[in-house]
Amino acid sequence: MIKINNLSKSFGDKIILNSIDLTIEKGKTTCIIGKSGSGKSVLIKQIVGLLPPDQGSIFVEDYEIQKLSRKELFKIREKMGYVFQGAALFDSYNVYENVILGLFERGICDFKYLESEAKRVLQAVQLLPDATNDANLFEKEWKILSQKMPSDLSGGMRKRVGVARALVGTPEYIFYDEPTTGLDPVTSNQIDELIVSIQNRLKVTSIVITHDLFSVYNIADSVIMLHNAQKVFDGNIEEFKSSQLQPVIEFQNRYK
């Protein structure tokens, strides 16, 4: 699991997180919500070691993130996948290159393995058909898709490629930063279904930052809400729906 104790973070005089305690259960989908500037992205950037906390401790399994050496941190990050807001694909790389970049940078140069891994994750995000039904069709679709550039893809396809990139190497933890932002309702619902499908099939721990209330209802096992630098709600989805806490009520009314 991921466990956070007494975590605080400020930028100058601005307090972003103040004495946060929380536990993210393994194998569940946890949505982290709150208005813009409430510290959601800062929180997950500290969990993956991109930002150091001013105070407190972050444990991923038995590893205290801020006490790891650079080499040890990179090793634990191999268990993590990160889906960036807007997908964050490299414009000059094709789909295949974007998907396998992380593996290649780890020094994995077995191109047969890299291709098989790219095929696996692109099929997992439903951008390729099932190879067992029609191997010829699968290879045909693979050759077309793998060479496409990000500019050739729709918003939903870019999101799926971003998820595929996060899945390489079978991570145990996947972080999603606003996965449905900028998408139409139909595509947003498809991304929600994809997140649920991945969590159910791979039994990963999913941490999702979102403003999308419908996504929260669709995918969350538990919900954590940040407000004014504090954690104001931490419970399961049914408790969230029935909560009488004012920040929760305001959030649900605003984003319905």
C-alpha positions in Angstrom: 0.0 0.0 0.0 0.9 3.7 -0.1 1.0 5.4 3.3 1.5 9.1 4.0 2.2 10.5 7.4 2.0 14.2 8.4 2.9 15.5 4.9 3.3 19.2 4.3 4.4 21.2 1.3 4.7 24.9 0.6 5.9 27.1 -2.3 7.1 30.3 -0.7 4.4 31.6 1.5 1.7 29.5 -0.1 0.8 26.4 1.9 -0.2 23.6 -0.6 -0.5 20.6 1.8 -0.7 20.8 5.5 -0.2 17.8 7.7 -1.8 15.2 5.4 -2.3 11.6 6.6 -3.7 9.0 4.3 -3.5 5.4 3.2 -4.1 4.2 -0.4 -5.1 0.5 -0.4 -3.4 -1.9 -2.8 -5.5 -3.2 -5.6 -8.1 -0.5 -5.4 -8.9 2.7 -7.4 -8.6 5.8 -5.3 -9.8 9.2 -6.7 -8.2 12.3 -5.4 -10.5 15.3 -5.8 -10.6 19.0 -5.0 -10.8 22.4 -6.7 -7.9 23.7 -8.7 -4.9 24.5 -6.6 -5.9 22.2 -3.8 -2.6 20.2 -4.0 -3.7 17.1 -5.9 -0.9 17.0 -8.5 1.6 18.1 -5.9 0.6 15.2 -3.7 1.1 12.5 -6.4 4.3 14.2 -7.6 5.6 13.7 -4.1 4.5 10.1 -4.0 6.6 9.3 -7.1 9.5 11.3 -5.9 9.3 14.2 -8.3 8.9 16.7 -5.5 10.4 16.5 -2.0 8.1 17.1 1.0 8.8 19.9 3.4 7.7 17.6 6.3 6.4 14.1 6.8 7.0 10.7 5.2 5.8 8.8 2.2 5.9 5.0 2.1 5.4 2.9 -1.0 5.2 -0.6 0.4 8.2 -0.7 2.8 10.2 2.0 1.0 10.3 5.5 2.4 10.5 7.5 -0.8 12.4 10.6 0.4 15.1 8.5 1.9 15.9 6.4 -1.2 19.0 7.0 -3.3 18.5 8.0 -6.9 19.2 4.4 -8.0 16.7 3.0 -5.5 14.1 5.6 -6.5 14.4 4.6 -10.1 14.0 1.0 -9.2 10.8 1.6 -7.3 9.5 3.7 -10.2 9.7 0.6 -12.3 6.6 -0.5 -10.4 4.8 2.8 -11.3 3.1 4.0 -14.4 2.1 7.7 -14.9 -0.6 8.9 -17.2 0.0 12.6 -17.8 -2.8 15.2 -18.3 -3.2 15.6 -22.0 -1.3 12.3 -22.6 2.0 14.2 -23.0 3.1 12.2 -26.1 6.3 13.3 -27.8 5.3 14.9 -31.1 8.4 13.7 -33.0 8.0 10.1 -32.0 5.5 7.7 -33.5 3.1 5.6 -31.4 5.5 2.7 -31.1 8.4 4.9 -30.0 6.2 6.8 -27.5 5.0 3.5 -25.9 8.4 1.8 -25.5 10.5 4.9 -24.6 10.6 4.1 -20.9 11.8 0.6 -21.5 14.4 1.8 -23.9 15.7 4.4 -21.5 16.2 1.6 -18.9 18.6 0.0 -21.3 16.2 -2.6 -22.7 17.3 -3.0 -26.3 15.8 -6.3 -27.3 13.7 -5.1 -30.2 11.7 -8.3 -30.4 10.7 -7.8 -26.7 10.0 -4.1 -27.2 7.7 -4.8 -30.1 5.8 -7.6 -28.3 5.4 -5.4 -25.2 4.1 -2.5 -27.4 1.6 -4.8 -29.0 0.5 -6.2 -25.6 -0.3 -2.8 -24.1 -1.9 -1.3 -27.2 -4.2 -4.3 -27.3 -4.8 -3.8 -23.6 -6.1 -0.3 -24.2 -8.2 -1.5 -27.1 -6.3 0.2 -29.9 -5.5 -3.2 -31.5 -7.9 -6.1 -32.1 -7.6 -9.5 -30.4 -4.7 -11.3 -32.2 -6.2 -14.7 -31.4 -9.3 -14.0 -33.6 -7.5 -12.9 -36.7 -3.6 -12.7 -36.6 -3.4 -11.2 -40.1 -5.8 -8.4 -39.2 -3.9 -7.8 -36.0 -0.5 -7.4 -37.8 -2.1 -5.2 -40.4 -3.6 -2.9 -37.7 -0.3 -2.9 -35.8 1.7 -1.8 -38.8 -0.7 1.1 -39.4 -1.0 2.2 -35.7 2.6 1.8 -34.7 3.8 4.3 -37.4 1.1 7.0 -36.6 2.3 10.3 -35.2 0.5 11.9 -32.2 -0.9 14.5 -34.7 -2.7 11.7 -36.5 -4.6 10.6 -33.4 -7.9 11.8 -31.9 -7.9 13.1 -28.3 -9.3 9.8 -27.1 -6.6 7.8 -29.0 -3.9 10.0 -27.5 -5.2 9.3 -24.0 -5.2 5.5 -24.8 -1.6 5.7 -26.0 -0.7 7.5 -22.9 -2.3 4.8 -20.8 -0.5 2.1 -22.9 2.8 3.8 -22.2 2.1 3.6 -18.5 1.3 -0.1 -18.7 4.6 -1.3 -20.1 6.6 -3.5 -17.8 3.4 -4.4 -15.9 3.5 -1.8 -13.1 1.8 -2.3 -9.8 0.7 1.3 -9.3 -0.8 3.6 -12.0 -1.2 7.4 -11.5 -3.7 9.2 -13.7 -3.6 13.0 -13.9 -7.0 14.2 -15.1 -7.5 11.4 -17.6 -10.8 12.7 -19.0 -10.0 16.4 -19.2 -10.8 17.9 -22.7 -12.7 14.8 -23.9 -16.4 14.6 -24.9 -18.8 12.7 -22.6 -18.8 9.5 -24.8 -15.0 9.3 -25.0 -14.7 10.2 -21.2 -16.9 7.3 -20.4 -14.8 5.0 -22.6 -11.7 6.1 -20.7 -13.5 5.4 -17.4 -14.4 1.9 -18.6 -10.7 1.4 -19.7 -9.5 2.4 -16.2 -11.9 0.0 -14.6 -11.0 -2.8 -17.0 -7.3 -2.4 -16.4 -7.8 -2.4 -12.6 -9.9 -5.5 -12.7 -7.7 -7.5 -15.1 -4.3 -6.5 -13.8 -5.2 -5.9 -10.1 -3.1 -2.7 -10.1 -3.5 0.1 -7.6 -4.9 3.1 -9.4 -4.6 6.7 -8.1 -6.7 9.1 -10.2 -6.8 12.9 -10.0 -10.0 14.2 -11.4 -12.5 17.0 -11.5 -15.0 14.8 -13.3 -17.7 13.8 -10.8 -19.1 11.2 -13.2 -15.7 9.6 -13.4 -15.6 9.4 -9.6 -18.9 7.7 -9.6 -17.9 5.3 -12.4 -14.4 4.2 -11.2 -13.7 5.0 -7.6 -13.5 2.4 -4.8 -12.5 5.2 -2.4 -12.3 9.0 -2.5 -9.9 11.5 -0.9 -10.8 15.2 -1.0 -8.3 18.0 -0.5 -9.6 21.5 0.5 -7.7 24.5 1.8 -4.5 22.4 2.1 -6.2 19.9 4.3 -7.7 16.4 3.7 -11.4 16.9 4.4 -12.8 13.6 3.3 -11.4 10.0 3.1 -13.9 7.2 2.6 -15.5 4.8 0.1 -17.7 5.9 -2.8 -21.0 5.3 -1.0 -19.8 7.4 2.0 -18.8 10.1 -0.4 -22.2 10.2 -2.1 -24.0 10.5 1.2 -21.5 12.8 2.9 -22.9 15.9 4.6 -19.6 17.7 4.8 -19.9 21.1 3.3 -16.9 20.9 0.9 -18.1 17.6 -0.4 -21.7 18.9 -1.0 -20.3 22.0 -2.8 -18.1 19.9 -5.0 -20.9 17.5 -5.9 -23.3 20.4 -6.6 -20.7 22.3 -8.7 -19.6 19.4 -10.9 -22.9 17.6 -11.5 
